[in-house]
Amino acid sequence: MSHSTPDAVAEAGARQFRKLLLAVAAVYFSVLAVVCIKEYLSYSKVMIQYPDNLYRGLHEWATLTYYFIWCAISLVAFGASLRKRTVWIAFYICLALFAETISYVCFFATHLRLYQPPVRALNGRFDPHPFVIGIAHPGAFVGVTHDANHRRTTINQGKVAHPRFIYVFGGSTAYDIGNTDANTWPSQLSGLLGPGFDVENLALPSFSSVESMVQSLFAFRDSAPACAIYYQGWNDLRNSHVKDLAVDYTNFEYRNLYDGLPLSRPPGFLDAYSLTVAYFLSMFDPPPPSMASGEISDQKDIRLSKIYRDNVKLIAAIGRTFGVRVIFIPQILDYARMTSNTTWGGEPFIKAKDMKKLMGMMNQDLAAAAGESQAYFLGTPLSENWTDGDFVDTGHFNRAGALKFAQSIAESLRRICH
């Protein structure tokens, strides 16, 4: 009867260990390779299906990059497990793969969706500001540029030496987040108005009437424009039915601004493409603002209505103080896409199917407050025939929709601001 020597036992154990690592690495590589192919097909489909979407494919490309990186890492583990000298490398890589898997499962369990890495190309678009949370950071960001005055770049070509200035205020629909600089409705409006008018875009994503009001307090000091356009309402409506809504929206809107103008530490390469690293680094980040409570309802929020109307009147008063003609424009949304009986993140207490009704009430409040404060209410966009073909999503224009919107207000603005 033969007995195995300790060296033989160790060698056999090492072989079994390498086989195990080889099998683990092979499984990871096979699964991730299939996922990479799926994500590439998804990316290609988006690029073809949405040619006018400014951000087409960015999220899909980031997701594809995430899976490709881990697929390549698993391939290194597979290769390292084939040789005795490099098996320790395979071991540590498999540990990293296992840790990432656990992190991915935790993410899915807490978010109820698959992980989608942040789009690093969009990092650094906004800087902190003491009064309005954030301002535009000068620079270029995937088809969007901000000028040295911290404004969304508007194309104002062929203007006279001293044109009449028109300032644009509002949230992402005024910032026109879905279009390149040349195709935003402020840029197209500038072209329609001709050489005598210069349009400047001071809007920022997630801004409501509160931020527009604060901006107006300072934007008119050095050089007051002839007119100021306020295209808003959607971000105000998001505060609907928040419990004990603060008059400055801080117990709800601050979270929207925190998410819409990401001012926390931008993700680096490692934490963007590794959930394990991201979870570790998040322990050193300050906690995000808490979410407000409220109740879902299709009825008008009386408190929000009063706050909104007061904000509109105060904006008009600021304009009068500086000799600026204030023009309010009602919010246009793609209600054809808002038909479900569920809520979503942006409006946590409003069902999608009720958005048309409640947004209509907000627009009525805007018109009433504008009339009471002797400001202009430009309701012509409401009479346009808006279709899915005018939007990139539920409320942001594509190039064609931006042009239609600009055309609907151009002649009235020429008359008012002349």
Secondary structure, DSSP 8 states (H G I E B T S, - for coil): -----HHHHHHHHHHHHHHHHHHHHHHHHHHHHHHHHHHHHHHHHHHHH-TT-TTTTHHHHHHHHHHHHHHHHHHHHHHHTTSSTTHHHHHHHHHHHHHHHHHHHHHHHHHSS------GGGTT-EEEETTTEEEE-SEEETTEEE-TTSSB-----S--SS-EEEEEEESHHHHTTTS-GGGSHHHHHHHHH-TTEEEEE---TT--HHHHHHHHHHHTSSS--SEEEEE--HHHHTTTTBTT--TT-TTTHHHHHHHHS--S----HHHHS-HHHHHHHHTTS--------B---SS--HHHHHHHHHHHHHHHHHHHHTT-EEEEE-----GGG---SS--SSSTTS-GGGHHHHHHHHHHHHHHHHHHTT-EE--GGGGS---GGGBSSSS-B-HHHHHHHHHHHHHHHHHHH-
